[in-house]
């Protein structure tokens, strides 16, 4: 299982703070999240960045293994 942790606007759009999923890649995971949570989360995800086990991940083909933690981070304002 892959643990997904949502922050700020992503958490509001998903309606949950965390969830567990089975996915072989970041792209597959994002597809599952959109299918489960709908258009509102899909819009938010277009602006989000992803941390995979604490490291920024831009490659959606990135393989995920059981025990991986994926953080979904929308853009933050402030400073």
N, C-alpha and C positions, 0 to 999 in steps of 0.2 A: 504494500500500500504506500501511496505517496500522500503526505500531509500537505494540505493547501492552507495557508494562513492569509487572510484578507486584512487589509488596512484601510482606514479612512473611507473614502467614497466607494472603494471596491467592496468593503464590508457592507456598506449600506445597500449597494446594488445586489449583492449576493444574498443578503438577508441572514448570513451566518458569519461567525468569526473564523471558524476553521471547519475543514471537512477532510475526509480521507477518500482517495480515488485510486483506481488501478489504471495506470497509463504507461505506455512504453516510451513516449516522447513528450516533450513540452507541447508540441503542436496537437497531439492527441488529447492531452490534458485540457488545453484551452478549448478544444471542440466539445469535450464533455461538459465543461463548466458552462459554456454558452447554451448547450442543449438542456442542461438542468435548470439554469437560472434565467434564461431568456434574453430578450433584446436589451433590456436596461444594462445588464452586466456586459453584454457584447459591446455596447457603446463605450463603457468605461474601460474595458480591456484594450481598446485601440490606443489609449493614451498611457497605459500602465507599463511599468517595467517589472521584470521578474528576477528574483534572486533564487538560485538553486543551491541549497546548502550554503547560503551566505555569499555566493558569488554571482555577480550580474550575468544574466544569460540573455543573449540576443538571438542566438541560433535556435529557431523553433524545432529543428530536427534533433536537438540535444536529447540523448537517451536518458530516461529516468529509471532508477532502480528502486526496489522496495526499501523503505526507510528514508527516502529523500524528502526534504522539506522545501516546498516552493512558496515563497512570499510574493504576494501580488500587491504591488505598490503603485498607487496612482500618483500623479505629479503633486508635490507638496508646495504650498505657498508659504511665504514668510522668510525669516532669516535670522 
